Amino acid sequence: MRYERTIEVPASAEETWKVLEDVAGWPSWTPTVQTADIEGPLQTGTKVRVKQPGRGTVTYEVQVLEPGRRFQWGSHGVGNDQRADHVVEPNGPDSCVVTLTFEMTGALGGIVGALFGSRIRGMVDTEAESLRKRLSDG
């Protein structure tokens, strides 16, 4: 199961990145994250414990980091791996394009995706729209 959402954000790529990289601050702008506890600065190997509504706490590990542009984190479960990617691309001085991707793989990834795909897509969409609103409001 893979889902991707791309939005245009009315803020510079730099300003948008500052909001995204402040993972601990996500609960203040998106209802899809109740808590996000990060072990130090956002860098490859950093672990982040994320609690979302209706889900247990999941520990993600930052797998890819391109400062100012992209980070990807993932978690490994029994028969199911999850990966979320967050990409910021400049689109002029006061705008950027953000692509959020969520993917589940592994032996149970397809089954879990079929069961919860609609909910997962809704959460990705809500996160994208919440980010746009956060940056529109200044």
N, C-alpha and C positions, 0 to 999 in steps of 0.2 A: 504494500500500500504506500502510495506516494501522493502528497498533495502540495501544491505550490500556489502562492498568492503574491502578486506583484501590485504595488500601489505607488502612486506619486505622492510625495510628501512636500508640503509648502515650507520647507526649511533647507538650509544648506546641508550637504553631506556631512560636514564636520559637526554641526549642531545635532543632527540626527544620530550620528555615531555616539556622541556623548551620552545621549539618552539610552541607546541600546547597550553600550558597554557597562553602564551602571546597573548591572543585573540586580543588585540588592534593592534598587529603587523601583523595580517593575511593579510591585504591588500598589504603588501610588498612582499608576496610570493605566493598568490593565486589570480587569476583573478575572482574567484567566490565570493569574498567579496570586496565591495567598501569601506565600513566603518564599524568599530566595536567599539562602545562606551561602555565601561564596567564601572559599578558603583563600583569601588574599587577592592580589590583582588578577584581572582577566588575562590569562596567558595559556599557552598550550600546556595541558596537564592539570590545570586548575579544576577542582571539583566544586560543583554547585548543587546544593540540595534544594529541590523545588517542590513545593506543595501546591497543587492545583485543586480547584473545587471538584469533589466527587472522585478524587484519585488519592492514592497513598503518596507519600513522599518518594520522589525519584531522585537518585544522584546521577547527575550528568557530568561528564568529563570533557573539557574543551579539547577537541581533536585538531582543529585548524584555527589559526588566528592570523589575519592580515590586518594589522592595526589601521583603524580609520576606514576599513572597507568590509571586512567579513569575519564572522566567527561561526564555527560549527561545533556543536557538542553532541555527545551521544551517551547512551546507557546500554548496558548489556543485561538481559534477563534470560530466564530459562526459555529457550526456543524463540526468543523475540528480542531483536535489537532495535532501538529507537535512535533516530538522528534528526536533529533540527539545525537548519542552516539559516543564517541571517546575513544578507548581503545589501550593502548600500552603494549606489552608483550616483555620481554627480549628474545633474540634469540642468545645469545653469547655476548662477551664483546663489539663487534663493530657492532652489528646488532640488530634489533628488528622487531616485526610484529605489524602493526597498522591495526585496524579494525574500519572502519567508517560505521555507520548505520544511515539511515534516515527512519522515519516511520510516516505515517499519519493515524489517526484513527478518529472515530466519524461518525456521520450520513453522512457527505459529504466527508469524507476521501477517500472512494473508487472512487467517481466521480472525485474529484480533482486529485487523483493519476492516474486515467485513462486518464484524459486530459493532465496532465503535467508530467506523469511518465518518459517519455523519457528524458525530460529536466532535471528533478531531478536526474535521474541516471547519466546523463552527468556531472552535477555539482559535484556530489559525486566523480565520477571518476577523474574529473579535480582536485579536492581538494587533492585526494590521490596522484596523479602523481605530483602535484605541491609540496606537502610535501616531497615526495621522492627526487625530484630535488633540493629543498632547502637544504636538508641535505646531498645530494651528493656533492653539490657545496661548502659545508662547511660554 
